[in-house]
Amino acid sequence: MEDLVEKSRKIRVEIIKMLAVAGSGHAAGAMGLADLFAALYFGGVLKYKSSDPSWNERDRLILSCGHYAPVWYASLALADFFSVEELSTLRKIDSRLQGHPVMQDLLKGSGHKQLPGVENTSGPLGQGVSIAVGMALAGKMDSLKCKYICVESDAEQQEGQTWEAYMSAAKYKLGNLWFLIDRNEIQISGNLSSVMPIEPLREKLSAFGLRVFDIDGNNHGEILSVFEKGKLFPDQPKAVIMRTIPGKGVSFIQSDYRWHGKAPTDEEAEKALWELK
């Protein structure tokens, strides 16, 4: 657990650094999910080979909330998919690290190869959930022994497409599919409870045929244990409501919805890095 705490800290450090250099981006959600991504990539949850990103038996991670990209990029770099130095190119016009993850076929002419570890292009909220269902269904048809993990924001539960995807996942008994919902209660225009309430979320997800778990998304132990519990339901798609602190680790970012789509200035970044170190 101490190793995962340190990995989470390093991920948050890299998020602050790359956002400060870019001068734009989304801080709060990415910072809040650093503990999840540390558990996924360094806690034994995800099966992968950084030296062979296209390994057919790998687990697939689908980032539906594409604006969380900095936490994915930082985790991939620290897991040796590409160099940490490349993180400084975030959001540059010819970079492989765009503001939302981009697959290779949309980067033609850029002179870059596919960013290793990225499994989907994401932008509009909700679409990644449908992508994950399609991938998991294909994996089941091909008898692949791997997990499909879709990371979502809680604001995506305001999208109709999301619920259509849940229905399909339940219909096809996609027990290989996990929906990880970041329940941080913020979106770009305010708190969810004010903008568009989504409760009772657990009951809604259950009604759509998902096996639902509720955890502290900033607790490595709870994150790791929920994947063990999920093995008890091999024929049912799983949904994990992860209650997190947006901007966790930096006092002036934590739980402030204004940081949903904001990057730190150089002065703010210096203060944030001091707190994290």
Secondary structure, DSSP 4 states (H G I P E B T S, - for coil): -HHHHHHHHHHHHHHHHHHHHHT-S--HHHHHTHHHHHHHHHSS-S---TT-TT-TT--EEEESSGGGHHHHHHHHHHTTSS-GGGGGGTT-TT-SS-SS---GGGSTTSS-PPPTT------STTHHHHHHHHHHHHHHHTT----EEEEEEGGGGG-HHHHHHHHHHHHTT-TTEEEEEEE--EETTEEHHHH----SHHHHHHHTT-EEEEEETT-HHHHHHHHHHHTT-TTS-EEEEEE--TTTT-TTTTT-GGGTT----HHHHHHHHHHH-
